[in-house]
Amino acid sequence: MRNSVNIREFEDGSEKVFVVRDFVEVRIPLEKYRQMIKRRDKEYIISFGEPRRVLSHITKRELVFVTKESGIPLMGSSAFGVIDRGTNLLQIRPVSGCNLRCIFCSVDEGKNSKTRVTDYIVDPDYLYEWVKKVSEFKGDGIEGHIDGQGEPLLYPYMTELLEQLNRIKEISTISMQTNGILLSERKFEAIEPFITRINLSISSLREEKSSMLAGIRYPVERVKRVAEMIANSRVDLLIAPVWVPGINDEDIEEIIRFALDVGAGRKYPPLGIQKYIPYRFGRRLKNVISFTEFYRKLEDWEKEYGVKLILKPEDFGMHRRKRFPHPFRKNDRVDGVVIARGRMRGEMLVESSNRVITVKGEYKTGRHIRMKIVRSKDGIFMGEVID
């Protein structure tokens, strides 16, 4: 815990609860807390008191702090850390979890998820070290794209992280994905000096429809004001709706008009319309169209509104770039140590050669296991435990 600012405390039944920076929730049995407070201060108890449960205040899931001292590497997992897919764009994931429960979510995020059981928060100093190391290897002209399995602005140390990323000379662009709900004027003023572009997810401008899509009551007027705030700043705005055929067809056209009216896309394209794709562990809807149909419709909208909607990597300055090296490939047999619970039910994280490998099964932390690498694409590793 970096400091004790913005701490709320209350009692909930038999537990003493502390909420730090509106995200980290620490729960301690009330009787144990009353004993500890006689000899320790609150900051010590929050950070080190045992027994305690550390949860995401948003999702109520177990929250794992990923620090240098934790021994959890920052490459190898899709849930947190740094992802290098062989271009000049690095995905930077400081936190997992989401304040929405979108019906089309590709990773089944949000409170009451059926598959996600663990969230992660990465220490900004530790994340900076890894991003700097990878950026130095890849060279100048890097875009650091802050995204994640959920909402990046849940991260309580975003300003600190952005300040550090701006000191990496190889990074020329910093972009961020967000649903915008948490982006108050005060928070935006804090991050504005460091951000090049914000990709704002809006899938409907109508309150009832947007709430149905988001799975919660969605403050659409607030998010529209956020879009205007970004568009009127030095930060470039890209509006990124997910088109769910049969549900928000008319809404997409309304969003196109809104993006053009508000002044999105001064340097980059104003819109990045995304196709709904059902994923194995995501939320699955019935109405799915082919990519041919999707691009045909984008072509129609391009002609009608005079705006580019079929985007290419070059529109964002993306190009192929050497990959940061990894120590193993698919089918390799490696030894590792179990270090934390996995993101999904029935998974664990294993450290091997300074990388994270996700394996299925339940194992005690600290156990040594042998694995066969069954997935190694883009430096994201899955392993299968072998005898």
C-alpha positions as CSV (number, residue, x, y, z in Angstrom):
1,M,0.0,0.0,0.0
2,R,1.7,3.2,-1.3
3,N,0.0,5.6,1.1
4,S,-3.0,6.1,3.3
5,V,-4.9,8.8,1.3
6,N,-8.6,8.4,0.7
7,I,-9.4,5.6,3.2
8,R,-13.0,4.9,4.3
9,E,-13.7,2.6,7.2
10,F,-16.9,1.0,8.6
11,E,-18.2,-2.2,10.3
12,D,-20.0,-4.8,8.3
13,G,-21.5,-7.5,10.5
14,S,-18.5,-9.3,12.1
15,E,-15.9,-7.5,10.0
16,K,-14.0,-4.3,10.1
17,V,-13.8,-2.9,6.5
18,F,-11.3,-0.4,5.0
19,V,-11.7,0.9,1.5
20,V,-8.6,2.4,0.0
21,R,-8.8,4.8,-2.9
22,D,-12.3,3.5,-3.7
23,F,-10.8,0.3,-5.0
24,V,-9.0,-1.9,-2.5
25,E,-11.2,-3.4,0.1
26,V,-9.6,-4.9,3.2
27,R,-11.8,-7.0,5.6
28,I,-10.6,-8.0,9.0
29,P,-12.6,-10.0,11.6
30,L,-13.9,-7.4,14.0
31,E,-12.6,-9.1,17.2
32,K,-9.1,-9.5,15.7
33,Y,-9.1,-5.9,14.6
34,R,-10.0,-4.7,18.2
35,Q,-7.1,-6.7,19.5
36,M,-4.6,-5.4,16.8
37,I,-5.6,-1.7,17.2
38,K,-4.4,-1.7,20.8
39,R,-0.8,-2.1,19.6
40,R,-0.7,-1.2,15.9
41,D,-1.8,1.8,13.9
42,K,-4.5,1.5,11.2
43,E,-2.1,1.9,8.3
44,Y,0.0,-1.1,9.5
45,I,-3.2,-3.1,10.1
46,I,-4.5,-2.4,6.6
47,S,-1.2,-3.4,5.0
48,F,-0.1,-6.3,7.1
49,G,-2.8,-7.3,9.6
50,E,-3.8,-10.9,9.6
51,P,-6.2,-12.6,9.3
52,R,-7.6,-10.4,6.5
53,R,-9.3,-10.6,3.1
54,V,-8.2,-8.2,0.3
55,L,-10.9,-7.7,-2.3
56,S,-11.7,-5.5,-5.2
57,H,-14.3,-3.1,-3.9
58,I,-15.9,-3.1,-7.3
59,T,-16.2,-6.8,-8.1
60,K,-15.8,-8.2,-4.5
61,R,-13.3,-10.7,-5.9
62,E,-10.0,-11.7,-4.3
63,L,-7.4,-9.0,-5.2
64,V,-3.8,-9.9,-5.8
65,F,-1.2,-7.2,-5.5
66,V,1.5,-7.7,-8.1
67,T,4.6,-6.1,-6.9
68,K,8.3,-6.7,-7.4
69,E,8.4,-8.4,-4.0
70,S,5.5,-10.7,-5.0
71,G,7.7,-12.5,-7.5
72,I,5.0,-12.4,-10.1
73,P,6.4,-11.4,-13.5
74,L,4.6,-8.9,-15.7
75,M,4.7,-10.8,-19.0
76,G,2.9,-14.1,-19.8
77,S,-0.6,-13.3,-18.6
78,S,-3.4,-11.5,-20.6
79,A,-4.9,-10.2,-17.3
80,F,-2.2,-7.8,-16.2
81,G,1.3,-6.5,-17.1
82,V,2.7,-5.9,-20.5
83,I,1.7,-7.6,-23.8
84,D,3.8,-7.3,-26.9
85,R,2.1,-8.6,-30.1
86,G,5.0,-7.9,-32.4
87,T,4.2,-4.3,-33.3
88,N,5.2,-0.9,-32.0
89,L,2.2,-0.9,-29.7
90,L,2.5,-2.2,-26.2
91,Q,-0.6,-3.2,-24.2
92,I,-0.2,-2.0,-20.6
93,R,-2.6,-3.6,-18.1
94,P,-2.4,-2.2,-14.6
95,V,-5.6,-3.6,-13.2
96,S,-8.4,-6.0,-13.9
97,G,-12.1,-5.8,-13.1
98,C,-15.0,-3.6,-14.4
99,N,-17.7,-1.4,-13.1
100,L,-20.0,-2.5,-16.0
101,R,-21.6,-5.9,-16.8
102,C,-22.0,-5.5,-20.6
103,I,-24.1,-8.2,-22.2
104,F,-21.5,-8.5,-25.0
105,C,-18.4,-8.6,-22.8
106,S,-15.7,-10.8,-24.4
107,V,-14.2,-11.7,-21.0
108,D,-17.4,-12.1,-18.8
109,E,-16.4,-9.1,-16.7
110,G,-18.1,-7.2,-13.9
111,K,-19.6,-8.1,-10.6
112,N,-21.3,-11.5,-10.5
113,S,-19.1,-12.9,-13.3
114,K,-19.6,-16.6,-13.8
115,T,-16.0,-17.3,-14.7
116,R,-13.7,-14.7,-13.2
117,V,-12.6,-15.3,-9.6
118,T,-9.5,-13.2,-9.1
119,D,-8.5,-9.6,-9.9
120,Y,-5.0,-8.0,-10.0
121,I,-3.5,-4.6,-9.3
122,V,0.0,-3.9,-10.4
123,D,2.4,-1.5,-8.5
124,P,3.1,1.4,-10.8
125,D,6.8,1.4,-10.1
126,Y,7.0,-2.2,-11.0
127,L,4.9,-1.8,-14.2
128,Y,7.1,1.1,-15.2
129,E,10.2,-1.0,-14.9
130,W,8.8,-3.7,-17.2
131,V,7.4,-1.2,-19.8
132,K,10.8,0.6,-19.9
133,K,12.7,-2.6,-20.4
134,V,10.5,-3.8,-23.2
135,S,10.4,-0.3,-24.8
136,E,14.1,0.0,-24.8
137,F,14.4,-3.3,-26.6
138,K,11.8,-2.4,-29.2
139,G,13.1,1.1,-30.0
140,D,11.7,4.6,-30.6
141,G,8.1,5.3,-31.7
142,I,6.3,3.1,-29.2
143,E,2.6,3.6,-28.4
144,G,1.8,2.6,-24.8
145,H,-1.9,1.6,-24.9
146,I,-3.5,1.3,-21.5
147,D,-6.3,-1.3,-21.6
148,G,-7.3,-4.4,-19.8
149,Q,-9.9,-7.0,-19.0
150,G,-12.3,-4.4,-17.7
151,E,-12.0,-0.7,-17.0
152,P,-8.5,0.8,-16.7
153,L,-9.6,3.9,-14.8
154,L,-10.4,1.7,-11.8
155,Y,-6.7,1.8,-11.3
156,P,-6.1,4.1,-8.3
157,Y,-2.5,5.0,-9.3
158,M,-3.2,6.0,-12.9
159,T,-1.7,9.5,-12.6
160,E,1.5,8.1,-11.0
161,L,1.8,5.5,-13.8
162,L,1.2,8.0,-16.6
163,E,3.8,10.4,-15.2
164,Q,6.4,7.6,-15.2
165,L,5.5,6.3,-18.7
166,N,6.0,9.8,-20.0
167,R,9.6,9.6,-18.9
168,I,10.3,6.6,-21.2
169,K,11.9,8.2,-24.2
170,E,10.9,5.4,-26.6
171,I,7.2,6.0,-26.0
172,S,5.9,8.7,-28.2
173,T,2.1,8.1,-27.8
174,I,0.0,7.1,-24.8
175,S,-3.5,6.0,-25.4
176,M,-6.2,4.6,-23.1
177,Q,-9.4,2.6,-23.4
178,T,-12.2,3.6,-21.1
179,N,-16.0,3.5,-20.7
180,G,-15.7,7.1,-19.3
181,I,-18.0,6.7,-16.4
182,L,-15.2,7.3,-13.8
183,L,-13.6,10.2,-15.8
184,S,-14.6,13.3,-13.7
185,E,-13.3,16.7,-14.6
186,R,-10.9,16.6,-11.8
187,K,-9.5,13.2,-12.8
188,F,-9.3,14.2,-16.4
189,E,-7.3,17.3,-15.5
190,A,-4.8,15.1,-13.6
191,I,-4.2,12.8,-16.6
192,E,-4.7,15.2,-19.5
193,P,-1.0,16.3,-19.7
194,F,0.2,12.7,-20.3
195,I,-2.5,11.2,-22.6
196,T,-2.4,11.4,-26.4
197,R,-5.7,9.7,-27.2
198,I,-8.7,8.3,-25.4
199,N,-10.7,5.5,-26.9
200,L,-14.2,6.0,-25.4
201,S,-16.6,3.1,-25.4
202,I,-20.1,4.2,-26.0
203,S,-22.6,1.7,-27.6
204,S,-25.8,3.7,-27.4
205,L,-26.8,7.4,-26.6
206,R,-30.2,6.4,-25.3
207,E,-30.4,5.7,-21.6
208,E,-32.7,2.7,-21.7
209,K,-30.7,1.0,-24.5
210,S,-27.3,1.9,-23.1
211,S,-28.3,0.5,-19.6
212,M,-29.5,-2.7,-21.2
213,L,-26.2,-3.1,-23.0
214,A,-24.1,-2.2,-20.0
215,G,-26.0,-4.5,-17.6
216,I,-26.3,-1.6,-15.1
217,R,-28.0,1.8,-15.0
218,Y,-25.8,3.7,-17.5
219,P,-25.3,7.5,-17.1
220,V,-25.4,8.3,-20.8
221,E,-25.7,12.1,-20.4
222,R,-22.6,12.1,-18.1
223,V,-20.6,10.1,-20.7
224,K,-21.7,12.4,-23.5
225,R,-20.3,15.3,-21.4
226,V,-17.1,13.4,-20.9
227,A,-16.8,13.0,-24.7
228,E,-17.3,16.7,-25.1
229,M,-14.7,17.4,-22.4
230,I,-12.1,15.2,-24.1
231,A,-12.9,16.6,-27.6
232,N,-12.4,20.2,-26.3
233,S,-9.0,19.3,-24.8
234,R,-5.5,18.6,-26.2
235,V,-6.4,14.9,-26.0
236,D,-7.6,13.2,-29.2
237,L,-11.0,11.5,-28.9
238,L,-11.9,8.2,-30.6
239,I,-15.4,6.9,-30.0
240,A,-15.5,3.1,-30.0
241,P,-19.0,1.5,-30.0
242,V,-19.6,-2.2,-30.1
243,W,-22.2,-3.0,-32.8
244,V,-24.6,-5.7,-31.7
245,P,-26.8,-6.5,-34.7
246,G,-30.5,-6.5,-33.9
247,I,-30.0,-4.5,-30.7
248,N,-28.2,-1.2,-31.4
249,D,-28.2,-0.9,-35.2
250,E,-29.8,2.6,-35.2
251,D,-27.7,3.7,-32.2
252,I,-24.5,3.2,-34.2
253,E,-25.6,5.8,-36.8
254,E,-26.6,8.1,-34.0
255,I,-23.1,7.7,-32.4
256,I,-21.5,8.4,-35.8
257,R,-23.3,11.7,-36.0
258,F,-22.5,12.5,-32.4
259,A,-18.8,11.8,-32.9
260,L,-18.6,14.1,-35.9
261,D,-20.6,16.8,-34.2
262,V,-18.6,16.8,-31.0
263,G,-15.3,17.0,-32.9
264,A,-13.7,13.6,-32.4
265,G,-10.7,12.5,-34.3
266,R,-8.5,15.6,-34.9
267,K,-5.4,13.4,-35.5
268,Y,-6.7,9.9,-35.5
269,P,-9.9,8.5,-36.9
270,P,-13.0,9.7,-34.9
271,L,-14.6,6.3,-34.7
272,G,-13.6,2.7,-34.2
273,I,-16.7,0.6,-34.6
274,Q,-16.2,-2.9,-33.2
275,K,-17.8,-6.1,-34.3
276,Y,-19.5,-8.2,-31.6
277,I,-17.6,-11.5,-31.5
278,P,-18.7,-14.3,-29.2
279,Y,-15.7,-15.7,-27.3
280,R,-15.5,-19.0,-25.5
281,F,-15.4,-17.5,-22.0
282,G,-17.3,-14.3,-22.9
283,R,-21.0,-13.5,-22.9
284,R,-22.6,-15.0,-25.9
285,L,-25.5,-13.5,-27.9
286,K,-27.5,-15.0,-30.7
287,N,-27.3,-12.3,-33.4
288,V,-23.9,-12.7,-35.0
289,I,-23.0,-11.5,-38.5
290,S,-20.1,-12.4,-40.7
291,F,-17.1,-10.1,-41.2
292,T,-18.2,-9.7,-44.8
293,E,-21.6,-8.3,-43.7
294,F,-19.9,-6.1,-41.0
295,Y,-17.5,-4.5,-43.5
296,R,-20.2,-4.1,-46.1
297,K,-22.3,-2.1,-43.6
298,L,-19.3,0.0,-42.6
299,E,-18.8,0.8,-46.3
300,D,-22.4,2.0,-46.5
301,W,-22.0,4.2,-43.4
302,E,-18.7,5.6,-44.8
303,K,-20.5,6.7,-48.0
304,E,-23.5,8.1,-46.1
305,Y,-21.5,10.1,-43.5
306,G,-18.3,10.8,-45.3
307,V,-16.0,9.4,-42.6
308,K,-13.5,6.6,-42.6
309,L,-14.8,3.6,-40.6
310,I,-12.8,0.7,-42.0
311,L,-9.6,1.2,-40.1
312,K,-6.1,-0.2,-40.6
313,P,-3.2,-0.3,-38.3
314,E,-1.5,2.4,-40.3
315,D,-4.2,4.8,-39.4
316,F,-2.7,4.8,-35.9
317,G,0.9,4.6,-36.9
318,M,1.1,0.9,-36.1
319,H,3.6,-1.3,-37.8
320,R,5.4,-4.6,-37.3
321,R,8.3,-4.5,-34.8
322,K,10.7,-7.1,-33.3
323,R,9.2,-9.0,-30.4
324,F,10.6,-9.0,-26.9
325,P,12.2,-12.4,-26.5
326,H,10.6,-15.1,-24.4
327,P,12.3,-18.2,-22.8
328,F,10.1,-21.0,-24.2
329,R,7.8,-22.1,-27.0
330,K,4.8,-24.3,-27.4
331,N,5.4,-27.9,-26.4
332,D,8.4,-27.0,-24.3
333,R,8.6,-28.8,-20.9
334,V,9.4,-26.4,-18.1
335,D,9.5,-26.4,-14.3
336,G,7.8,-23.6,-12.3
337,V,6.5,-22.5,-8.9
338,V,2.9,-21.8,-8.1
339,I,2.6,-18.1,-7.2
340,A,-1.1,-17.0,-7.1
341,R,-4.6,-17.9,-8.0
342,G,-5.5,-17.6,-11.7
343,R,-7.9,-15.2,-13.2
344,M,-10.6,-17.8,-13.9
345,R,-12.1,-20.5,-11.8
346,G,-9.9,-23.6,-11.6
347,E,-6.7,-21.8,-12.7
348,M,-3.4,-21.0,-11.0
349,L,-0.5,-18.8,-12.0
350,V,3.0,-20.3,-12.2
351,E,6.3,-18.5,-12.4
352,S,9.0,-19.9,-14.7
353,S,12.1,-18.1,-16.2
354,N,10.6,-14.7,-15.2
355,R,7.3,-15.3,-17.0
356,V,3.8,-16.1,-15.9
357,I,2.2,-19.3,-17.0
358,T,-1.5,-20.1,-16.4
359,V,-2.3,-23.7,-15.6
360,K,-5.6,-25.5,-14.9
361,G,-6.0,-27.1,-11.5
362,E,-5.8,-26.2,-7.8
363,Y,-2.3,-26.2,-6.2
364,K,-0.9,-24.7,-3.1
365,T,1.2,-21.5,-3.5
366,G,4.9,-22.4,-3.4
367,R,4.4,-25.8,-4.9
368,H,6.9,-26.8,-7.6
369,I,5.3,-28.3,-10.7
370,R,6.4,-29.5,-14.2
371,M,4.4,-28.3,-17.2
372,K,4.1,-28.6,-20.9
373,I,3.5,-25.3,-22.7
374,V,0.3,-25.6,-24.7
375,R,0.0,-21.9,-25.7
376,S,2.6,-19.3,-26.4
377,K,1.0,-16.9,-28.9
378,D,2.0,-13.2,-28.3
379,G,4.0,-14.2,-25.2
380,I,0.8,-15.3,-23.3
381,F,1.5,-18.7,-21.9
382,M,-0.8,-21.6,-20.9
383,G,0.6,-24.7,-19.4
384,E,-0.6,-28.3,-18.8
385,V,0.7,-29.9,-15.6
386,I,2.6,-33.2,-16.3
387,D,3.9,-35.8,-14.0
